[in-house]
Amino acid sequence: MPWLLLRAPDLLKEDERADLECVLAADASLEAGYKLVQRFRVALHELDVTAFKQWLLEAAAGDLKPFARLAAGMTDDLEAITNAFRYPWSTGPVEGNITRVKLIKRAGYGRAKLPLLRARILGPN
């Protein structure tokens, strides 16, 4: 059932849409959360920075604490998030290497200074 709240309304089947409407009609705060989720989904899908900033304001001002906390956290890092909307670059291609370096660093916790870490990552010279 939770995925009904996350999917685009136009992707739902008729019986799913009816179930969703019944659930939302029964709980006003769930309906408010659903509307916020859908506006957030549309802003991300369309890469609309203005709609995203408006969503942040509405989420922060609303009565739903999880959305307010999420909006506060995103507001703290607003520049990075809006840059993700504007630019096509991503760390996706190097995430595996980032994870590997973090694993090596954690394995040497307490004794791994920069020379040892460099040797383990780059290998012997």
N, C-alpha and C positions, 0 to 999 in steps of 0.2 A: 503493500500500500504506500509506503513513503515515496517510492519512485513516481507515483502519480502526481505528487506535489512538485517534483523537480522537472518533469518532462514538459516540453512545449505543448500548450493546449491543443494546437492543431495536429499533433501526433497521436493524440488519444483517440481510442475507439469510442463509439457512442455509449456503450455500457460503462466504460471507464470514466467518461466525462460525467455521466449521471451519478456514478458512485462518488466522484470527487465533489460534485455539487452538493450532494447530501451531507458529506462529511464537513464541508466548509460551512454549510448552513447551520450546522449544529454547534459550531464553535467560532465565535467572533475573533478571538485572538489567533486561531489557526488560519482563518481567512485573511487577516491582516498580514500574517507571516507569509502566506502563499502569494499575496500580491507583491510583497517585497522581494521574494525569491524570483518571481517572474520578471519583475522590472530589472533586477540584477542580471538575470540570465540574458535578457534582451540587450542590455547595455554592453555586456561582455561579448555577445555574439556579433553585435554591430560595431564593436570597438568605438562606442560613443562616450567620449570623456565627459561631455556635458551631462548626459543622462546618468553616468556613474557618479559624478559629483552631487547631482540632485538626489540620487539614491542614498548617498552617504548622509546628507542632511536629514532626509526623511527617516532613515534608520536610526540615526543618533537621537532624533527628537521623539521617536515613538516610544510606546510603553513596553515593547518587547526587548527585555534586557539582553538576550543573546545577540540580537541584531545590533543593539546599541554598542555592545562590547566589540563586536566585529567591526563596526563602523569606526569606533575610536582607534582600534589597532590599525586599520587601513589608513585613517587620517594621519596617523603618525608617520606612515611611509608613503604618503600621497604622491610625492614626486616620482618615486620608483614605479609605482603602480600606473600612473598616467603615462610614463615613458613606455611601459609595456604595451599600452594601448596604441601609442604613436609609432613605435619603431618595430621593425620585423626581427630584430636580433633577440637571441635567447641563449641561455647557457645549456640548453637541452643537449647539444652534441657533445659536451664535455662533462655532463653530470656523472658518468661512469668513472671518469678519472678523478673528479672531485671526491666521490665516495671512496675510491681506493686510497687516496691520499689521507683522508680522514681516518680510515681504518688503520693505516700504517702508523699514523700519529698516535692514535689511541692505544695501539698495541705496545708502543714504547713509552707509555705514560710514566712520568717520574724520572726517566733516565734519558729520554730522547731530546737531546739538544739539536740545534739546527744542523751541525755537520753530520750527525748520525741520520737524521731525517732526510737530508739531501742525498746521502749515500744510498739509503734504502729506496728512495723514489727514482733517482737518476741512474742508480747502478754504479758499478766501479768505473772509474775513469781511465 
